[in-house]
């Protein structure tokens, strides 16, 4: 059996899992369908690997399988023999941020000089649009204060590295995307705590200095260490470039599983509503980010970058901050939902833009041809 047939078989078995789940829903109930639903997501992820246009969704589908496992069997992901898995969240984020640093260099910050307008608009829009959207949605949600504060927290977080991948796939301005991500991450120790104090202070108590220190430990120091390692190795060890993304993806998945297990009861009560609110937050971020670029008459490629950089957040950092506040099971829920969801919407947006011509470049080429 060749590989393609294996992928098709996996999709066929995934469809069978759907049928079994429907039967269980109308007979014994979904409480007994856990293993079948988990198997569905795993088989779907395997099947997606066989198709170029679906391959990028495989990791997100694996996340859904992990989240489903945590929802059905939460006790297995809270502690083991007295060891609480929550203590791993901060070290995992530090490893992820170190990996981010190893993929960066000083050249990533040169864009501030080369593209000052784009970088300023991107960073300013990011820390204006998403926090205000989070604040508005939190007030409209009707959730208990700590869960509502989590919506604001994800809005006040900096960009994540995923935005750079999505920008590349969407034929956006990758250099601008990388620079905006780098600058917003470096500004996070100052802007995230201050914005949280201003916007979420009415929901929960925010210790600005403590949050600044937490972000510095979780983000700035590991990224600086990664930059130093990258500088020393100078690309000589390709194994680091290969293994760090895999470690980062595994770390993010495990963080989401831990938070899902800890917040199991709350998710069972408000899960669908929280997903809907987080989806609106994410989609409005893309939309308003794109039009912020249009407002300042930026080119289409740059506007796409604005949309992606505004709409995609560093969910891992937000989860780490929720853990540092001791509110992982409440404040941490929105970031845990936002991460997988933005990967789905970002991939769909990138796929759409990848096939859509960049109109202003076409016009410029026609003008050049005429002259």
C-alpha positions as CSV (number, residue, x, y, z in Angstrom):
1,X,0.0,0.0,0.0
2,X,1.5,3.3,-1.1
3,X,1.6,6.4,1.1
4,X,-1.3,8.1,-0.7
5,X,-3.6,5.1,-0.1
6,X,-2.7,5.2,3.6
7,X,-3.7,8.9,3.7
8,X,-7.0,8.1,2.0
9,X,-7.6,5.1,4.3
10,X,-7.1,7.4,7.3
11,X,-9.7,9.9,6.0
12,X,-12.1,7.0,5.4
13,X,-11.6,5.8,8.9
14,X,-12.1,9.3,10.2
15,X,-15.5,9.4,8.3
16,X,-16.4,6.1,10.0
17,X,-15.6,7.7,13.4
18,X,-18.0,10.5,12.6
19,X,-20.7,8.0,11.8
20,X,-20.0,6.1,15.1
21,X,-20.1,9.3,17.1
22,X,-23.6,10.2,15.6
23,X,-24.9,6.8,16.5
24,X,-23.5,7.1,20.1
25,X,-25.0,10.5,20.4
26,X,-28.5,9.1,19.8
27,X,-28.0,6.0,21.9
28,X,-25.7,6.0,24.9
29,X,-24.7,9.7,24.6
30,X,-21.5,11.6,23.8
31,X,-20.1,10.9,27.2
32,X,-19.1,7.5,25.8
33,X,-17.8,8.9,22.6
34,X,-14.4,10.2,23.8
35,X,-12.1,7.6,22.3
36,X,-13.9,7.7,19.0
37,X,-13.7,11.5,18.7
38,X,-10.0,11.5,19.7
39,X,-9.4,8.8,17.0
40,X,-11.3,11.0,14.5
41,X,-9.0,13.9,15.0
42,X,-5.8,11.8,14.9
43,X,-6.9,10.0,11.7
44,X,-7.9,13.3,10.2
45,X,-4.5,14.8,10.9
46,X,-2.8,11.8,9.3
47,X,-5.1,12.1,6.2
48,X,-4.4,15.8,5.9
49,X,-0.7,15.1,5.6
50,X,-1.3,13.5,2.2
51,X,-2.7,16.6,0.6
52,X,-0.6,19.8,0.0
53,X,-3.5,22.2,0.6
54,X,-4.6,20.5,3.8
55,X,-1.1,19.6,5.2
56,X,-0.8,22.9,7.1
57,X,-3.9,22.0,9.2
58,X,-2.5,18.7,10.5
59,X,-0.9,20.3,13.5
60,X,-4.0,22.2,14.5
61,X,-6.1,19.0,14.2
62,X,-3.6,17.2,16.5
63,X,-4.2,20.1,19.0
64,X,-7.9,19.4,18.8
65,X,-7.2,15.7,19.5
66,X,-5.2,16.7,22.5
67,X,-7.8,19.1,23.8
68,X,-10.5,16.5,23.4
69,X,-8.4,14.0,25.4
70,X,-8.0,16.6,28.2
71,X,-11.7,17.3,28.2
72,X,-12.7,13.6,28.5
73,X,-9.9,12.6,30.9
74,X,-8.9,15.8,32.7
75,X,-7.5,14.1,35.8
76,X,-4.7,12.6,33.8
77,X,-3.3,16.0,32.9
78,X,-3.6,17.8,36.2
79,X,-1.0,15.8,38.2
80,X,0.8,12.5,38.3
81,X,1.9,11.0,41.6
82,X,1.6,14.4,43.3
83,X,3.5,16.2,40.6
84,X,1.4,19.1,39.2
85,X,1.9,19.5,35.5
86,X,1.1,23.3,35.8
87,X,4.6,23.9,37.0
88,X,5.9,23.0,33.5
89,X,4.1,25.9,31.8
90,X,6.7,28.6,32.5
91,X,9.7,26.5,31.6
92,X,8.0,25.3,28.4
93,X,7.3,29.0,27.4
94,X,10.9,29.8,28.0
95,X,12.0,27.0,25.7
96,X,9.5,28.2,23.1
97,X,10.8,31.8,23.3
98,X,14.4,30.5,23.2
99,X,13.5,28.7,20.0
100,X,12.0,32.0,18.7
101,X,15.4,33.7,19.5
102,X,17.4,31.0,17.7
103,X,15.4,31.8,14.5
104,X,16.0,35.5,14.8
105,X,19.0,37.8,14.3
106,X,19.9,41.5,14.6
107,X,18.9,41.8,10.9
108,X,15.2,41.3,12.0
109,X,15.4,44.6,13.8
110,X,17.0,46.5,10.9
111,X,13.5,46.7,9.4
112,X,12.7,49.4,11.9
113,X,15.1,51.7,10.0
114,X,14.2,50.4,6.5
115,X,10.4,50.4,7.0
116,X,9.7,52.8,10.0
117,X,6.2,53.7,8.8
118,X,5.0,50.1,8.4
119,X,6.6,48.9,11.7
120,X,5.1,51.8,13.6
121,X,1.6,51.4,12.2
122,X,1.8,47.6,12.7
123,X,2.9,47.7,16.3
124,X,0.6,50.6,17.2
125,X,-2.4,49.0,15.5
126,X,-1.7,45.7,17.3
127,X,-1.5,47.2,20.8
128,X,-4.6,49.4,20.1
129,X,-7.0,47.3,18.2
130,X,-6.7,43.9,19.9
131,X,-6.8,45.2,23.5
132,X,-9.8,47.4,22.9
133,X,-11.6,44.6,21.1
134,X,-10.8,42.3,24.0
135,X,-12.1,44.9,26.5
136,X,-15.3,45.4,24.6
137,X,-16.0,41.6,24.1
138,X,-15.2,40.9,27.8
139,X,-17.7,43.5,28.9
140,X,-20.4,42.1,26.5
141,X,-19.6,38.4,27.3
142,X,-21.3,38.3,30.7
143,X,-18.6,35.9,31.9
144,X,-17.3,35.8,35.5
145,X,-14.6,38.5,35.9
146,X,-11.5,36.1,35.7
147,X,-12.6,34.5,32.5
148,X,-13.5,37.9,31.0
149,X,-10.1,39.1,32.0
150,X,-8.6,36.3,30.0
151,X,-10.2,37.7,26.8
152,X,-8.5,41.0,27.5
153,X,-5.2,39.3,28.3
154,X,-5.0,37.6,24.9
155,X,-5.8,40.9,23.3
156,X,-2.9,42.7,25.2
157,X,-0.3,40.0,24.3
158,X,2.3,40.6,21.5
159,X,2.4,38.8,18.2
160,X,3.4,35.1,17.9
161,X,5.8,33.5,15.5
162,X,2.9,31.8,13.8
163,X,2.1,35.2,12.2
164,X,5.4,35.1,10.2
165,X,4.6,31.7,8.7
166,X,1.1,32.8,7.8
167,X,2.5,36.0,6.3
168,X,4.8,34.0,4.1
169,X,2.0,31.7,2.9
170,X,-0.3,34.7,2.3
171,X,2.3,36.4,0.0
172,X,2.4,39.3,2.5
173,X,5.5,41.4,3.4
174,X,7.5,38.8,5.3
175,X,10.3,41.1,6.3
176,X,7.8,43.6,7.7
177,X,6.0,40.8,9.5
178,X,9.2,39.5,11.2
179,X,10.2,43.0,12.3
180,X,6.7,43.8,13.8
181,X,6.7,40.5,15.7
182,X,10.2,41.2,17.1
183,X,9.4,44.8,18.1
184,X,6.0,44.0,19.7
185,X,7.6,41.1,21.6
186,X,10.4,43.4,23.0
187,X,7.7,46.0,24.0
188,X,5.5,43.4,25.7
189,X,7.2,43.7,29.2
190,X,6.0,47.4,29.3
191,X,2.8,47.5,27.2
192,X,1.1,44.3,28.2
193,X,1.1,44.9,32.0
194,X,0.1,48.6,31.5
195,X,-2.7,47.7,29.2
196,X,-3.9,44.9,31.5
197,X,-4.0,47.4,34.4
198,X,-6.0,49.9,32.4
199,X,-8.4,47.5,30.7
200,X,-8.6,44.5,33.0
201,X,-8.1,46.2,36.4
202,X,-11.9,46.3,36.9
203,X,-12.1,42.5,36.5
204,X,-9.1,41.3,38.5
205,X,-6.2,42.7,40.5
206,X,-3.2,43.4,38.2
207,X,0.3,43.8,39.7
208,X,2.1,45.7,36.9
209,X,5.6,45.3,38.2
210,X,5.2,41.6,38.9
211,X,3.8,41.0,35.4
212,X,6.7,43.0,33.9
213,X,9.1,40.7,35.7
214,X,7.2,37.6,34.6
215,X,7.3,38.7,30.9
216,X,11.0,39.5,31.1
217,X,11.8,36.1,32.5
218,X,9.5,34.2,30.1
219,X,10.3,36.2,26.9
220,X,13.1,38.7,26.9
221,X,15.8,36.5,28.6
222,X,15.1,33.4,26.6
223,X,15.0,35.3,23.3
224,X,18.2,37.1,24.2
225,X,19.8,33.7,24.9
226,X,18.5,32.4,21.6
227,X,19.9,35.3,19.7
228,X,23.3,34.7,21.3
229,X,23.3,31.0,20.4
230,X,22.2,31.9,16.8
231,X,25.1,34.4,16.6
232,X,27.6,31.9,17.9
233,X,26.5,29.1,15.7
234,X,25.9,31.3,12.6
235,X,23.8,28.7,11.0
236,X,26.5,26.0,11.2
237,X,24.2,23.6,13.1
238,X,21.2,22.9,11.0
239,X,19.8,20.4,13.6
240,X,18.8,23.4,15.8
241,X,16.7,24.9,13.1
242,X,15.0,21.5,12.6
243,X,14.4,20.5,16.2
244,X,13.4,23.8,17.8
245,X,10.1,24.2,15.8
246,X,9.1,20.7,16.7
247,X,9.9,21.3,20.4
248,X,8.0,24.6,20.3
249,X,4.9,23.0,18.7
250,X,5.0,20.1,21.2
251,X,5.3,22.6,24.1
252,X,2.4,24.7,22.9
253,X,0.2,21.6,22.6
254,X,1.1,20.5,26.1
255,X,0.4,23.9,27.6
256,X,-3.0,23.9,26.0
257,X,-3.8,20.4,27.3
258,X,-2.8,21.4,30.9
259,X,-5.0,24.5,30.8
260,X,-7.9,22.7,29.2
261,X,-7.7,20.0,31.9
262,X,-7.5,22.6,34.7
263,X,-10.4,24.6,33.3
264,X,-12.5,21.5,32.4
265,X,-15.6,22.5,34.5
266,X,-15.7,26.1,33.2
267,X,-15.3,25.0,29.6
268,X,-18.1,22.5,29.9
269,X,-20.4,25.4,31.0
270,X,-19.3,28.2,28.6
271,X,-17.2,26.4,26.0
272,X,-19.3,27.2,22.9
273,X,-19.9,30.9,23.9
274,X,-16.2,31.4,24.6
275,X,-15.2,29.9,21.3
276,X,-17.6,32.2,19.5
277,X,-16.3,35.3,21.3
278,X,-12.7,34.4,20.7
279,X,-13.5,33.8,17.0
280,X,-15.1,37.2,16.7
281,X,-12.0,38.7,18.5
282,X,-9.7,37.0,16.0
283,X,-11.6,37.8,12.8
284,X,-12.2,41.4,13.8
285,X,-8.4,41.7,14.4
286,X,-7.7,40.6,10.8
287,X,-10.4,42.9,9.4
288,X,-9.4,46.1,11.3
289,X,-5.7,45.3,10.9
290,X,-6.1,45.2,7.2
291,X,-8.1,48.4,7.0
292,X,-5.6,50.2,9.3
293,X,-3.1,49.6,6.5
294,X,-5.6,50.8,3.9
295,X,-6.2,53.9,6.0
296,X,-2.6,54.9,5.7
297,X,-2.5,54.0,2.0
298,X,-0.1,51.1,2.4
299,X,0.4,48.6,-0.4
300,X,-1.7,45.4,-0.6
301,X,1.2,43.2,0.5
302,X,1.7,45.4,3.6
303,X,-2.0,45.5,4.3
304,X,-2.1,41.7,4.4
305,X,0.8,41.9,6.9
306,X,-1.1,44.3,9.1
307,X,-4.1,42.0,9.1
308,X,-2.1,39.0,10.2
309,X,0.1,40.8,12.7
310,X,-2.9,42.4,14.4
311,X,-5.2,39.3,14.4
312,X,-2.6,36.7,15.6
313,X,-1.5,36.7,19.2
314,X,1.1,35.0,21.4
315,X,-1.3,32.6,23.2
316,X,1.6,30.8,24.9
317,X,2.8,33.9,26.7
318,X,-0.8,34.8,27.7
319,X,-1.2,31.3,29.2
320,X,2.1,31.7,31.1
321,X,0.9,35.0,32.5
322,X,-2.4,33.4,33.6
323,X,-0.4,30.7,35.4
324,X,1.9,33.3,37.0
325,X,-1.2,35.0,38.4
326,X,-2.5,31.7,39.8
327,X,-5.5,31.8,37.6
328,X,-4.7,29.3,34.9
329,X,-8.1,27.6,35.1
330,X,-10.0,30.8,34.5
331,X,-7.9,33.7,33.0
332,X,-6.0,31.0,31.0
333,X,-9.0,29.7,29.1
334,X,-9.4,32.4,26.4
335,X,-5.7,32.2,25.5
336,X,-5.9,28.3,25.3
337,X,-8.9,28.6,22.9
338,X,-7.4,31.5,20.9
339,X,-4.2,29.7,19.9
340,X,-5.6,26.7,18.0
341,X,-8.5,28.8,16.6
342,X,-6.2,31.5,15.1
343,X,-4.1,28.7,13.4
344,X,-7.2,27.5,11.6
345,X,-8.4,31.0,10.6
346,X,-4.9,32.1,9.7
347,X,-4.3,29.1,7.5
348,X,-7.6,29.7,5.7
349,X,-6.8,33.4,5.2
350,X,-3.4,32.5,3.9
351,X,-4.8,30.0,1.5
352,X,-7.3,32.5,0.2
353,X,-4.7,35.3,-0.3
354,X,-2.1,32.9,-1.7
355,X,-4.4,32.4,-4.7
356,X,-5.5,36.0,-5.0
357,X,-3.4,38.3,-7.2
358,X,-1.9,41.4,-5.5
359,X,-3.7,44.1,-7.5
360,X,-1.5,47.1,-6.9
361,X,1.6,45.2,-8.1
362,X,-0.3,44.2,-11.3
363,X,-1.2,47.8,-11.9
364,X,2.4,48.9,-11.4
365,X,3.7,46.3,-13.8
366,X,1.2,47.5,-16.4
367,X,2.3,51.1,-16.0
368,X,5.9,50.1,-16.3
369,X,5.1,48.1,-19.5
370,X,3.2,51.1,-21.0
371,X,6.0,53.6,-20.2
